[in-house]
Amino acid sequence: MAITLNNGFQMPIIGLGVWRMENEQIKDLILNAIRIGYRHFDCAAHYKNEAQVGEALEEALTTGLVKREDIFITTKLWNSDHGHVVEACKDSLKKLKLQYLDLYLIHFPVATRHTGVGATASAKGNDGVLDLNTTISLETTWHAMEDLVSMGLVRSIGISNYNVSLTRDCLAYSKVKPAVNQIETHPYFQRDSLIKFCQKHEICVTAHTPLGGGAGNTQLFGSISCLDDPVLKGLAKQYGKSVAQIVIRWGMQRNTALIPKSSKLHRLEENFKVFHFELTQEDMDLIGSLDKNYRTNEPAISWGIDVYT
């Protein structure tokens, strides 16, 4: 099952995110995920594991486990490389051992001090606050992203963590429309207005942190997860599914793509078994009532500044 992007390319609706995956586990996890049926993999320069993903992809392609045209690979431009878009993209391609990317995203709508192509540091000033680069506009970065398409390095380009206003601005100055806006969204952070705006303007929404971050975000940011919600647990029992399966299916029925992450094989299998049941509209509405406007991914904790403001 895939979503057709505004440029005609298709993106599988369920993907595997590789954030916080242990490097020594990645190869086996990706190969096993491909065997399960995953064809969409979400990476980023900042995750510092593109080389390990590349080794897995190379083995999958050379052994015939999958064909290049049948997989969809996303990676992202880090904040410190906004003035070096082409070089950063080529660096990611080299690490991923690919000739082109299916999707390249601006990871955050903020440029920071450059620390070397692919270094993906978050340099801070003496005050302990993220050192923003005020000489590079998002428009300048976007036009450099557009160049990647004309160069044949990237098939689709998009944005990530953009709100309505920033997405609107990108539409106004773009020659190549963003194909995707990847945002945090889950039952506790539903963001209906942003999703409706993007879909109205033919921008696919991909949900990162679609399960509310689980234990990982609790450890990093001290947040709580929707997976412990009693309403969702009740629905899981009613449908004979896991809570994660209920949440993923809810996201699918909102016409969003989702990239749940797991380092456990049985969870990879479970998260992919969401195509053969459907939530009733009543239960979709019930989950809709759980919204708390609660963001779990809070980089401000380490950056010293809230870039979402």
Disulfide bonds with the S-S distance in Angstrom:
none
